[in-house]
Amino acid sequence: MKEKEIPFNRILIIDDSEVDFFIANSILKKHKPSVSLYYAMDVDSALNMLRSFKTSEVPDLILLDLNFERQSKQGLDFLKEFEKLYAGLDTQTKITVLTAFKGFQEAKVIARDFSHTAIMEKPFSVEKLISG
């Protein structure tokens, strides 16, 4: 049986763990070598990167860690800023929030306020990404 291909061409990973990035990078490149991957270790760096992209270059998928250790801005802050940054623009960007904490309070807020956003529990897998 042939594996489903990852339906994304440009992916931004926002995570403060280099290990998690390495894992996601390895998995994604294995399943789709042509994918363009971008990486930011905090919310501000990710937003600055997005501001530098032309609208046509905005990633089709953002994998967003929910909790950033030793950072003032968290995943929920990114979602709010992303909404402001692309208000009125028709981006097809899907955001998948990655978290190690199942049943967290923020999930209710995310599900209610950010309809283009999915929640995925770590560990990351391509099967979850494709089916989610």
C-alpha positions in Angstrom: 0.0 0.0 0.0 1.4 3.4 -1.0 1.8 6.0 1.7 -0.1 9.2 1.4 2.0 12.1 0.5 2.2 15.1 2.7 0.0 17.7 1.1 2.1 20.7 2.1 5.0 22.3 0.3 6.2 25.0 2.7 6.2 24.3 6.4 7.2 26.5 9.3 8.1 24.8 12.6 7.9 27.0 15.6 9.4 25.1 18.6 12.0 25.9 21.2 13.3 22.4 21.2 16.0 21.7 18.7 15.5 18.0 19.2 11.8 18.3 18.3 12.7 20.2 15.2 15.3 17.6 14.2 12.7 14.8 14.6 10.0 16.7 12.6 12.6 17.7 10.0 13.7 14.1 9.6 10.2 12.7 9.3 9.0 15.4 6.9 12.0 15.2 4.6 11.8 11.4 4.5 8.1 11.5 3.4 8.5 14.5 1.1 12.1 15.4 0.2 11.0 18.5 -1.8 9.3 20.2 1.2 10.7 23.6 2.1 11.2 23.8 5.9 11.6 26.9 8.0 12.4 26.9 11.7 11.9 29.5 14.5 12.7 28.9 18.1 10.3 31.6 19.5 7.1 33.5 18.7 8.8 36.8 17.8 11.3 35.1 15.4 8.4 33.3 13.7 6.4 36.4 13.3 9.4 38.3 11.9 10.0 35.5 9.4 6.4 35.6 8.3 6.5 39.4 7.8 9.5 38.9 5.5 7.6 36.5 3.2 5.6 37.6 0.2 1.9 36.5 0.5 2.6 33.8 -2.0 5.5 32.4 0.1 3.5 32.1 3.3 3.8 28.5 4.6 0.9 26.2 3.9 1.4 24.6 7.3 2.7 25.9 10.6 3.6 23.4 13.3 3.4 25.4 16.5 4.5 24.3 19.9 2.1 25.5 22.5 4.5 26.1 25.4 7.8 27.8 25.2 10.1 27.5 28.2 11.8 30.7 29.3 9.8 32.8 26.8 7.2 35.4 27.5 5.2 34.7 24.4 3.5 31.3 24.0 1.7 29.5 21.2 -1.6 31.2 22.0 0.1 34.6 21.6 1.4 33.5 18.2 -2.1 32.5 17.0 -3.5 35.9 18.0 -0.7 37.8 16.2 -1.0 35.5 13.2 -4.7 36.5 12.9 -3.8 40.2 13.0 -1.0 39.8 10.6 -3.1 38.1 7.9 -6.5 39.8 8.7 -8.3 40.2 5.4 -5.9 38.1 3.4 -6.9 34.8 2.0 -4.1 32.6 3.3 -4.6 28.8 3.1 -2.3 28.3 6.0 -3.2 25.5 8.3 -1.8 25.7 11.8 -1.3 22.5 13.9 -0.6 23.1 17.5 1.7 20.5 19.0 1.5 19.8 22.7 2.6 17.2 25.2 -0.2 18.0 27.5 -3.5 16.4 26.6 -6.7 18.1 27.9 -5.1 21.5 28.5 -7.3 24.5 29.1 -6.0 26.4 26.0 -7.4 23.8 23.7 -10.9 25.1 24.4 -9.8 28.6 23.5 -8.0 27.4 20.4 -10.9 25.3 19.2 -13.4 28.2 19.8 -11.4 31.1 18.4 -9.1 29.7 15.8 -11.1 27.6 13.3 -8.1 27.0 10.9 -6.1 25.4 13.8 -5.8 21.8 14.7 -4.4 20.2 17.9 -1.9 17.4 17.7 -0.5 15.6 20.8 3.2 15.0 20.7 5.0 12.9 19.6 4.7 14.1 16.1 3.9 11.7 13.3 3.2 12.0 9.6 0.1 9.8 9.9 -1.4 12.2 12.5 -0.5 15.2 10.3 -2.1 13.7 7.1 -5.3 12.5 8.9 -5.6 15.6 11.2 
